[in-house]
Amino acid sequence: MNTTQDILVDLLAKNGLLTAFAVVGLTMWISYFLSARLTRGHLHGSALAIMIGLLLAYMAGTATGGTKGVVDLKLLSGMGLLGGAMLRDFAIVSTAYGASLSDMRRCGLSGIVALLLGVVLSFVIGAGVAYAFGYTDVVSMTTIGAGAVTYIVGPVTGAAIGASSDVVALSIAAGLVKSVLVMVGAPFFAKSIGLDNPRTAMVYGGMIGTTSGVCGSLAAIDPKLVPYGAMTSTFYTGLGCLMGPSVLFFATRALFA
């Protein structure tokens, strides 16, 4: 029995990327099934999938004593490649397909203002929360504030300005919490804020930024709006990566150093 089990584990581990795709596909199917049956679609399947993924990562870390979530399990080691930067960036770029250039041009100045305002506002809130919890040095405040922009901007900024691994982990956690809250909460407020057309979807993506949160929430509101929100939220991440270690860091140092 053990031999058969070992052979199966070795086979799945050797084909790690395929195994990872299969596990993610199964998780998504279960998430959408639960979303449709238990919440009638009000809580989007993508939000449930993220929560299930976080729970599995916690359980795997607890069981193995590792620090990389499910990747620490030999059976799911392929998750490291599937969730790595290369395929992540391919996924982000692919969401932009389907956006109409004329609609994007129509967004114009409001989209640019939304991007700048969204990055700065998220950073200020994140840095303020960090300060309130005792992280008063400039590097920690900047890194956690950048994490509130998105969970990609946080580690990029932290690595550039020399933040500790604990602070970088906090910045990622801040971004993940924001992503889940956006994904879960936005569908309930979509009608009251007029989030029902490409223009507002682009402004929404520029203000909120987190690509996974924006795409998941727009998919629950109207799947046709996803490319528009994804486009500006992708720019948002890029702008945050540029501003975090530079303008925002220097501004924080000028105020608190």
ABEGO torsion letter per residue (X at the ends): XAAAAAAAAAAAAABAAAAAAAAAAAAAAAAAAAAAAAAGGABBAAAAAAAAAAAAAAAAAAAAGBAAEAAABAAAAAAAAAABAAAAAAAAAAAABGBBAAAAAAAEAAAAAAAAAAAAAAAAAAAAAAAAAGBABAAAAAAAAAAAABAAAAAAAAAAAGBBAAAAAAAAAAAAAAAAAAAAAAAAAAAAAGBABAAAAAAAAAAAGBAAAAAAAAAAABAAAAAAAAAAAAAAAAAAAAAAABAAAAAAAAAAX
